Amino acid sequence: MGPGQSAEGFQVVGEHKGFTESHQVLIRPKALRARKGALLLEKANIFANKMELIRANGLRVGVSEVTRTGMREHDMAQIARLFRQFLLDRKSPQWSRWRREVARL
């Protein structure tokens, strides 16, 4: 998921080291506080933990659950696109449509 998040414009912690060796990704949604980002994602039925530490402020996304359900790399790119729409593009909220899109994945 890290490469997809980076391609969509997020700063991904550990990108210079090949993103991650675990099933967690920490992204920094630029001008958006982690707490607000987590709340916006939750409205669309995507759950991420806010990390508000001195050197690790951002959203922690666990990848193990989506891989457990059978998702692959192309699905991660779609999830990254949704993150961009919700957090970076800040389109006017269309929660019911976004929830359906998330459920479809």
Rosetta constraint file for C-alpha pairs under 8 A:
AtomPair CA 1 CA 5 HARMONIC 6.25 0.50
AtomPair CA 1 CA 25 HARMONIC 7.22 0.50
AtomPair CA 1 CA 63 HARMONIC 7.16 0.50
AtomPair CA 1 CA 73 HARMONIC 7.27 0.50
AtomPair CA 1 CA 76 HARMONIC 5.13 0.50
AtomPair CA 1 CA 77 HARMONIC 6.97 0.50
AtomPair CA 1 CA 80 HARMONIC 7.14 0.50
AtomPair CA 2 CA 6 HARMONIC 6.19 0.50
AtomPair CA 2 CA 12 HARMONIC 6.50 0.50
AtomPair CA 2 CA 15 HARMONIC 7.50 0.50
AtomPair CA 2 CA 19 HARMONIC 5.73 0.50
AtomPair CA 2 CA 20 HARMONIC 7.42 0.50
AtomPair CA 2 CA 25 HARMONIC 6.10 0.50
AtomPair CA 3 CA 7 HARMONIC 6.13 0.50
AtomPair CA 3 CA 15 HARMONIC 7.97 0.50
AtomPair CA 3 CA 19 HARMONIC 7.18 0.50
AtomPair CA 4 CA 8 HARMONIC 6.30 0.50
AtomPair CA 4 CA 76 HARMONIC 6.51 0.50
AtomPair CA 4 CA 77 HARMONIC 4.93 0.50
AtomPair CA 4 CA 80 HARMONIC 5.48 0.50
AtomPair CA 4 CA 81 HARMONIC 7.86 0.50
AtomPair CA 5 CA 9 HARMONIC 6.62 0.50
AtomPair CA 5 CA 10 HARMONIC 5.53 0.50
AtomPair CA 5 CA 11 HARMONIC 7.76 0.50
AtomPair CA 5 CA 12 HARMONIC 7.04 0.50
AtomPair CA 5 CA 27 HARMONIC 7.58 0.50
AtomPair CA 5 CA 77 HARMONIC 7.54 0.50
AtomPair CA 5 CA 80 HARMONIC 4.97 0.50
AtomPair CA 5 CA 81 HARMONIC 7.72 0.50
AtomPair CA 5 CA 83 HARMONIC 7.86 0.50
AtomPair CA 5 CA 84 HARMONIC 8.00 0.50
AtomPair CA 6 CA 10 HARMONIC 4.93 0.50
AtomPair CA 6 CA 11 HARMONIC 6.09 0.50
AtomPair CA 6 CA 12 HARMONIC 6.08 0.50
AtomPair CA 8 CA 80 HARMONIC 6.50 0.50
AtomPair CA 8 CA 81 HARMONIC 6.37 0.50
AtomPair CA 8 CA 84 HARMONIC 6.12 0.50
AtomPair CA 9 CA 84 HARMONIC 7.41 0.50
AtomPair CA 10 CA 27 HARMONIC 6.30 0.50
AtomPair CA 10 CA 28 HARMONIC 6.20 0.50
AtomPair CA 10 CA 29 HARMONIC 5.82 0.50
AtomPair CA 10 CA 30 HARMONIC 7.23 0.50
AtomPair CA 10 CA 84 HARMONIC 7.89 0.50
AtomPair CA 11 CA 27 HARMONIC 5.71 0.50
AtomPair CA 11 CA 28 HARMONIC 5.23 0.50
AtomPair CA 11 CA 29 HARMONIC 6.90 0.50
AtomPair CA 11 CA 30 HARMONIC 7.37 0.50
AtomPair CA 12 CA 19 HARMONIC 7.13 0.50
AtomPair CA 12 CA 25 HARMONIC 7.29 0.50
AtomPair CA 12 CA 26 HARMONIC 5.96 0.50
AtomPair CA 12 CA 27 HARMONIC 4.52 0.50
AtomPair CA 12 CA 28 HARMONIC 6.36 0.50
AtomPair CA 13 CA 19 HARMONIC 6.94 0.50
AtomPair CA 13 CA 25 HARMONIC 7.46 0.50
AtomPair CA 13 CA 26 HARMONIC 5.59 0.50
AtomPair CA 13 CA 27 HARMONIC 6.15 0.50
AtomPair CA 13 CA 28 HARMONIC 7.62 0.50
AtomPair CA 14 CA 18 HARMONIC 6.65 0.50
AtomPair CA 14 CA 19 HARMONIC 4.71 0.50
AtomPair CA 14 CA 20 HARMONIC 6.43 0.50
AtomPair CA 15 CA 19 HARMONIC 4.12 0.50
AtomPair CA 15 CA 20 HARMONIC 7.61 0.50
AtomPair CA 19 CA 25 HARMONIC 7.59 0.50
AtomPair CA 20 CA 24 HARMONIC 7.16 0.50
AtomPair CA 20 CA 25 HARMONIC 6.79 0.50
AtomPair CA 23 CA 62 HARMONIC 5.84 0.50
AtomPair CA 23 CA 63 HARMONIC 4.98 0.50
AtomPair CA 23 CA 64 HARMONIC 5.49 0.50
AtomPair CA 24 CA 60 HARMONIC 6.60 0.50
AtomPair CA 24 CA 61 HARMONIC 5.54 0.50
AtomPair CA 24 CA 62 HARMONIC 4.48 0.50
AtomPair CA 24 CA 63 HARMONIC 5.72 0.50
AtomPair CA 24 CA 64 HARMONIC 7.70 0.50
AtomPair CA 25 CA 60 HARMONIC 5.64 0.50
AtomPair CA 25 CA 61 HARMONIC 5.13 0.50
AtomPair CA 25 CA 62 HARMONIC 6.49 0.50
AtomPair CA 25 CA 63 HARMONIC 7.46 0.50
AtomPair CA 26 CA 56 HARMONIC 7.90 0.50
AtomPair CA 26 CA 58 HARMONIC 6.24 0.50
AtomPair CA 26 CA 59 HARMONIC 5.47 0.50
AtomPair CA 26 CA 60 HARMONIC 4.44 0.50
AtomPair CA 26 CA 61 HARMONIC 6.25 0.50
AtomPair CA 27 CA 58 HARMONIC 5.44 0.50
AtomPair CA 27 CA 59 HARMONIC 5.29 0.50
AtomPair CA 27 CA 60 HARMONIC 6.56 0.50
AtomPair CA 27 CA 61 HARMONIC 7.82 0.50
AtomPair CA 28 CA 34 HARMONIC 7.58 0.50
AtomPair CA 28 CA 57 HARMONIC 6.82 0.50
AtomPair CA 28 CA 58 HARMONIC 4.45 0.50
AtomPair CA 28 CA 59 HARMONIC 6.35 0.50
AtomPair CA 29 CA 33 HARMONIC 7.36 0.50
AtomPair CA 29 CA 34 HARMONIC 7.36 0.50
AtomPair CA 29 CA 37 HARMONIC 7.51 0.50
AtomPair CA 29 CA 58 HARMONIC 6.77 0.50
AtomPair CA 29 CA 59 HARMONIC 7.71 0.50
AtomPair CA 29 CA 87 HARMONIC 6.78 0.50
AtomPair CA 29 CA 88 HARMONIC 6.96 0.50
AtomPair CA 32 CA 36 HARMONIC 6.75 0.50
AtomPair CA 32 CA 37 HARMONIC 6.41 0.50
AtomPair CA 32 CA 87 HARMONIC 7.46 0.50
AtomPair CA 33 CA 37 HARMONIC 6.22 0.50
AtomPair CA 33 CA 58 HARMONIC 7.37 0.50
AtomPair CA 34 CA 38 HARMONIC 6.10 0.50
AtomPair CA 34 CA 50 HARMONIC 5.08 0.50
AtomPair CA 34 CA 51 HARMONIC 6.55 0.50
AtomPair CA 34 CA 52 HARMONIC 6.86 0.50
AtomPair CA 34 CA 57 HARMONIC 6.77 0.50
AtomPair CA 34 CA 58 HARMONIC 4.95 0.50
AtomPair CA 34 CA 59 HARMONIC 5.66 0.50
AtomPair CA 35 CA 39 HARMONIC 6.37 0.50
AtomPair CA 35 CA 50 HARMONIC 5.52 0.50
AtomPair CA 36 CA 40 HARMONIC 6.22 0.50
AtomPair CA 37 CA 41 HARMONIC 6.20 0.50
AtomPair CA 37 CA 50 HARMONIC 7.85 0.50
AtomPair CA 37 CA 59 HARMONIC 7.45 0.50
AtomPair CA 37 CA 87 HARMONIC 6.36 0.50
AtomPair CA 38 CA 42 HARMONIC 6.10 0.50
AtomPair CA 38 CA 47 HARMONIC 6.92 0.50
AtomPair CA 38 CA 48 HARMONIC 5.71 0.50
AtomPair CA 38 CA 49 HARMONIC 6.47 0.50
AtomPair CA 38 CA 50 HARMONIC 6.06 0.50
AtomPair CA 38 CA 59 HARMONIC 6.96 0.50
AtomPair CA 39 CA 43 HARMONIC 6.45 0.50
AtomPair CA 40 CA 44 HARMONIC 6.94 0.50
AtomPair CA 40 CA 86 HARMONIC 6.95 0.50
AtomPair CA 40 CA 87 HARMONIC 7.43 0.50
AtomPair CA 41 CA 45 HARMONIC 6.45 0.50
AtomPair CA 41 CA 46 HARMONIC 5.04 0.50
AtomPair CA 41 CA 47 HARMONIC 6.26 0.50
AtomPair CA 41 CA 48 HARMONIC 7.33 0.50
AtomPair CA 41 CA 83 HARMONIC 7.60 0.50
AtomPair CA 41 CA 86 HARMONIC 6.88 0.50
AtomPair CA 41 CA 87 HARMONIC 7.89 0.50
AtomPair CA 42 CA 46 HARMONIC 5.00 0.50
AtomPair CA 42 CA 47 HARMONIC 5.33 0.50
AtomPair CA 42 CA 48 HARMONIC 7.68 0.50
AtomPair CA 43 CA 95 HARMONIC 6.70 0.50
AtomPair CA 43 CA 99 HARMONIC 7.83 0.50
AtomPair CA 44 CA 95 HARMONIC 5.89 0.50
AtomPair CA 44 CA 96 HARMONIC 7.77 0.50
AtomPair CA 44 CA 98 HARMONIC 5.75 0.50
AtomPair CA 44 CA 99 HARMONIC 4.80 0.50
AtomPair CA 44 CA 102 HARMONIC 7.11 0.50
AtomPair CA 45 CA 99 HARMONIC 6.03 0.50
AtomPair CA 45 CA 102 HARMONIC 6.96 0.50
AtomPair CA 46 CA 102 HARMONIC 7.48 0.50
AtomPair CA 47 CA 61 HARMONIC 7.69 0.50
AtomPair CA 48 CA 59 HARMONIC 6.10 0.50
AtomPair CA 48 CA 60 HARMONIC 5.68 0.50
AtomPair CA 48 CA 61 HARMONIC 5.07 0.50
AtomPair CA 48 CA 62 HARMONIC 7.32 0.50
AtomPair CA 49 CA 59 HARMONIC 5.62 0.50
AtomPair CA 49 CA 60 HARMONIC 5.06 0.50
AtomPair CA 49 CA 61 HARMONIC 6.68 0.50
AtomPair CA 50 CA 57 HARMONIC 7.67 0.50
AtomPair CA 50 CA 58 HARMONIC 6.03 0.50
AtomPair CA 50 CA 59 HARMONIC 4.73 0.50
AtomPair CA 50 CA 60 HARMONIC 6.23 0.50
AtomPair CA 51 CA 56 HARMONIC 6.37 0.50
AtomPair CA 51 CA 57 HARMONIC 5.08 0.50
AtomPair CA 51 CA 58 HARMONIC 5.12 0.50
AtomPair CA 51 CA 59 HARMONIC 5.71 0.50
AtomPair CA 51 CA 60 HARMONIC 6.55 0.50
AtomPair CA 52 CA 56 HARMONIC 6.48 0.50
AtomPair CA 52 CA 57 HARMONIC 4.35 0.50
AtomPair CA 52 CA 58 HARMONIC 6.46 0.50
AtomPair CA 53 CA 57 HARMONIC 5.16 0.50
AtomPair CA 63 CA 67 HARMONIC 6.33 0.50
AtomPair CA 64 CA 68 HARMONIC 5.94 0.50
AtomPair CA 65 CA 69 HARMONIC 6.48 0.50
AtomPair CA 66 CA 70 HARMONIC 6.71 0.50
AtomPair CA 66 CA 71 HARMONIC 5.63 0.50
AtomPair CA 67 CA 71 HARMONIC 4.89 0.50
AtomPair CA 67 CA 72 HARMONIC 6.59 0.50
AtomPair CA 71 CA 75 HARMONIC 5.67 0.50
AtomPair CA 71 CA 76 HARMONIC 7.33 0.50
AtomPair CA 72 CA 76 HARMONIC 6.47 0.50
AtomPair CA 73 CA 77 HARMONIC 6.51 0.50
AtomPair CA 74 CA 78 HARMONIC 6.63 0.50
AtomPair CA 75 CA 79 HARMONIC 6.31 0.50
AtomPair CA 75 CA 105 HARMONIC 7.43 0.50
AtomPair CA 76 CA 80 HARMONIC 6.12 0.50
AtomPair CA 77 CA 81 HARMONIC 6.23 0.50
AtomPair CA 78 CA 82 HARMONIC 6.37 0.50
AtomPair CA 79 CA 83 HARMONIC 6.30 0.50
AtomPair CA 80 CA 84 HARMONIC 6.30 0.50
AtomPair CA 81 CA 85 HARMONIC 6.32 0.50
AtomPair CA 82 CA 86 HARMONIC 6.12 0.50
AtomPair CA 83 CA 87 HARMONIC 5.78 0.50
AtomPair CA 83 CA 88 HARMONIC 7.54 0.50
AtomPair CA 84 CA 88 HARMONIC 4.94 0.50
AtomPair CA 84 CA 89 HARMONIC 6.08 0.50
AtomPair CA 85 CA 89 HARMONIC 4.93 0.50
AtomPair CA 85 CA 90 HARMONIC 6.19 0.50
AtomPair CA 85 CA 91 HARMONIC 6.52 0.50
AtomPair CA 86 CA 90 HARMONIC 5.50 0.50
AtomPair CA 86 CA 91 HARMONIC 6.81 0.50
AtomPair CA 86 CA 93 HARMONIC 8.00 0.50
AtomPair CA 94 CA 98 HARMONIC 6.14 0.50
AtomPair CA 95 CA 99 HARMONIC 5.90 0.50
AtomPair CA 96 CA 100 HARMONIC 6.28 0.50
AtomPair CA 97 CA 101 HARMONIC 6.31 0.50
AtomPair CA 98 CA 102 HARMONIC 6.15 0.50
AtomPair CA 99 CA 103 HARMONIC 6.07 0.50
AtomPair CA 100 CA 104 HARMONIC 6.06 0.50
AtomPair CA 101 CA 105 HARMONIC 6.65 0.50
